[in-house]
Every structure is written in C-alpha cells, then in structure tokens.
C-alpha cells in the first residue's frame, strides 16, 4: 500500500473551481500525502466512464481509495464517476439544497458558467488590465495616472506575478516599479512615485529567500550575492518605513494572499472573476 493517496479534480468545465477548493481542503492535512491530477471537460457519459476507469486504476495501483473533488453539474455524470469507487466530494452539494430552499426555486444546472465569458465588458476589462500589467512591468512605463495599484520593491520580490494575478482575476490595472540602486541610496521615495503615493504597496522578502531566487536566475553573480540581497532589502524597508508605505513580506505568502492583502489595505473592492 502506498503512502500517497491519488486525488482527482474532475469537472465538466475547466476544473479550476474543483482544483481551487480541493487544494484548499488538502492543505489542512500533511504535505506530500497526496498525488493530484486535474481532469477537465468531462462533459459526456463516455468521458465520465473513461475518467472512472482512470481513477479506479490509480486507486488499485496505490492500494488506497482515491479521492475525487467533483464540480460536474450533471448528476448523471457524477453517478458515473462514482462507479470508480472513489470518495466523492461534490463541490456544490452542500450549498444547493439550502439555496433552493432560501430562493424558493430549483437550480438550473449550467456547464461552464463559472469561468466562461458571461459579461463581455468584464472580459475586455480583464484583457486590458493584462495588457496594462505587461506594458507597465519593471518600470518600463512610469506614467501611472491610470493605475489602480503600484507595487514597489526590490527585484524578484514577487511584483510581476502579483500584478498579473490582480489583472487576470480582478481586472485591476496593476503596475510595478523595481527599486534600483539609485533609488535605494536614499531613504525617500523616488520622485516619479511621489504623486502616486495613495496607490503604492510595498513588497519585501527575506534576504535568504531572495538569494535563492536570484541564484536560480543569475547564479554566482553580484546580483545574487547574499550581501547584495541583505543590503537591498534593508534599504527598501527603510523607504517603506520612512514613507509610511504599506508593506507585506512575500517570503511565505501565496500570490492569492498577497493580492488579497493589497486589495484590503488599499480599500479596493473588486469582484473576483
């Protein structure tokens, strides 16, 4: 019997909802205990039967009952998946009955609505926000008059992926500005950022972690030296403190957590897509 339990995120759509919820659940238990796989677009009985065979085989190979986190809205497909013998965790089941009772009507199952193009205005806003994040990455453009948020910090502190996440999932025009050696020589904000003070959010990071990240990018360079990392992080933290810029350490924080903290701190209330 294997110590690793197979887990499948199964959906008749992209599988993003099932995977997101399933991952949140599994993190409550021991790391390394699960082998996960996503099975998206299981939207016909034939595909459901194929998925059930795959899931059953994985369980037999591991010698332990598989777990399925299921977001299929078609009950018939879920029934087919259940023939795999897996523990079935239906994402929607706990909520449908209470909602039907509260709203006084039955649900109308619709495949693919969670992550489809429901509102074209929202969709275009996300695309435009992504373009904004890419064109305002690493200080390439410094006209931030249209920005919703500007992330500042030393290189490799997590600014770019956070900006992309904010754009893709919240439709925010997120820019980022890397603090350079010239900027770090002063304990004040760079002049070009001062007029945007209310949009600024600082990202800091533990120097040891920064050293690891930079070593992967430019091994054994001055850029990745521990002394360089310590000096830059310390100087950036002085600026954040002196200028009263809200700041968060990204050392142990996920992009989702960083993004949520940014939105909360800056008072931005934007629906997640």
N, C-alpha and C positions, 0 to 999 in steps of 0.2 A: 504493500500500500504506500502511495506517495504522500509526502507531507504537503504537497502543493495541490490545492483544490482548483479545478477548472471553473472559470466563471465566464459566462457569455452575456453580452449586452445585445439583445435582439430587438429589432424594430422593423415596422413596415415603412419607415422613413429613413432619415439619416442615421439614427441611433444616437444622436448627440444627447437627447434628453435621458435616455436609458443609461448611457455611459456616465453622464454627469452625476445623476442620482446614485448610480451604483458605486461609482468611485467614492462619493461622499460617505456611503454606508461602509464600504470596505476599509476606509481609513480608520474606522473605530476599532479595528482588530489588528492583529500582528502583521507587520510588513513582511513581505516575502512569502506569505501564506497562500497567495492566490496567483493563478495564471489566467490573465484576462484576454478576451477576444471579442471584437465587435462584429456583429452580423447585421448589416443594414439592408433595407429594401426587401425584407422578407414579406412580400405583399401578395403571394398566391399560395394556394394549398401545396403545390409542388415544391415551391421554395421552402415552405414550412416543414414539409416532410424531409427534405434534404438537410435542413438545419437540425431537425430532431435526430437524424442518423448521426450527424457530425457530433452533436452534443453527447449522445449516448456512447459513442465510440471513445470520446475524450474521457468520460467517466470510467469506462471499463479499463482504459489504459492506465488511468491514475489510481484505480481501485478505490475510488471515493465518489460519492454522489455529486454531480455538477450542480452549479447554481446558475439560474437564468434570471436576469433582470430584464423584464419584458415590457416594452411600450407599444406593442401592437394593439390597435384599437378594435380590430375584428376579433370577436370572441372565438370564432371558428378556427382562426389561425392559432390563437393561444391554446386551444384544445389540442391541436395537432402537435404543437411544441411540447405540451405536457406529456405526450407519449414517450418522450426521451427519458422519463424517469427522474428528471432534474427537480430540484427545489425551485418552484416558480414564484418569483416575486413580481407581481404586476404593479407597475408604476402608478397606474390610475385607479386601481380597485379601491383603495382606502378612501378615496375622495368622491367618487362618482355618486354613490348612494346618498351621502349627506347633501351633496349639491342638488341632486334631483329632488330630494325632499324639501330643501330650502327654497328652490326656484319653482317647484310645482310642475315640472315637466321632465320628460326623459331626454337623455343626451342624444345627440346626432353624431355618431362616430364619423370623423373626417380624417382621412390619412394625409399626412404631410403638412398639416396646417401650422404646426409649431415652428417650423423653420422654412416655410415656403415664402414666396413673395406675396404677402397679403395686402400690403399697402405700398404702392409704387413710390409714393413720396418718401416714406421711410426708407425704402430700399435705395433710392437715389441719394438720400442723406447719408447713408452708410458708405456708399461708394465715394461720394465727395469727401467725406471725412477721412477715408482711407487715403485718397489722393493727397489730402492736406497733410496727413501724418508723414507720408513718404517724401513730400517736397519740403517739409519743414523738419527733417530729421538731421540731428547732429549739427544744428546751426547753419544748415545750407541756406535758409532764408531767415532773416531776422525781423521781418515785418509781421508782428504778432497781433495786429489790431483785430483780426478776425478769430483769433484763437479762443477756445473755451478754457484751455488749461495749458500751462507751460511747465514741463518737468525739467529740473536742473539737477546737475550732479556731475561727478567725475565720470570719465569714460568707463563703460562696462558695468555701470551700477544698475542697469535694468530699465533705462529710459525708453529705448526704442520698442521693445516688446510690449511695454505697458501702454505706450501711445497707440500701437497697432490694436491692442485689445480694446482700449477705450473707443477707438474709431469703429471697429468692427462690431462690437457688442452694444455700444451705447450711442453711436453716431456722433461722437464728440470730435471737434477739431482740436486735436492734441498735438502740440509741438514739443520738441525737446532741445535743450541747449546744453552742450558739454562745457563744463568749466575747464578752461585751458590753463597752462602755466601762467600766462599773463594775468588771467582773472584771479588765480589763486594767490598771487603775490600780494593782493590787497585783501583786507577783511571786509570789504564792501561789495555790494552787488555791481556787476558790470554795468556801465552807464546805459547800454542799449536795453537793459532789462528793467530799469527802474520805473519806467512809466507803466509797466505791466505787473507791478507788484501784486495786485489782487488776484492775478491768475497763476502765480508761481507756487510750485510744490517741489520740495527738495527730496531727492533720494540719496541715501547714504548706504554704506555697506561695510562689513567687517574687512579690514585690510588683508587678513589671511585668505578669505574667500575671494576677494578681488585679485589677489596674487594668483590663485588657482585659475581663475577665469582668463586673466591676461596671459598666463603661461600657455594656455591652450591656443590662444590667438597668435601671440608673438613670443615663442619660448626663448628664454635666456636673453631677453632684450632689456634695455634700460627701462622701457615702458612697463615691463612686468616685474621688475625688481621689487622685493619686499619693501625696501626703504622708500622707493617711489610711491608705492601704494599707501604706505603709512603717512607719508608727507601730504599727499593729495587729499586723502580722506580727512585728515586733521584740519587742513586748510579750508576744505569745503564746509566742514562742520562749524568752523569759526564764523564763516559767512552766514550760514543758516541761523546761528545763534545771535550774531550781531544785528542781522537784518530782520529777525523775528519771522523767518520763513518756516512754515510748517514742514516737517520732515519725517520720513519713515525709513527705517532700515529694511533693505530688501534681502538681507542675508538669509533669513529663514522664511520669507514670505512668498506666497504664490502670486502670480500675476493677478489672479482674481481678487485676492485680499488687498494687494497694493491698489488696484483700481477702485475697489470699494472705499478704501480709506481716503483716496484722493477725492472722490465724489462727496463723501460725507464731510470732509474737512472744508472743502471749498463751497459747500452748500449747493451742489449741483444735483438736481433731481431729474434724472433721465431714465426712461424706461429701458430695460434690457431687451434686446431683440433676440 
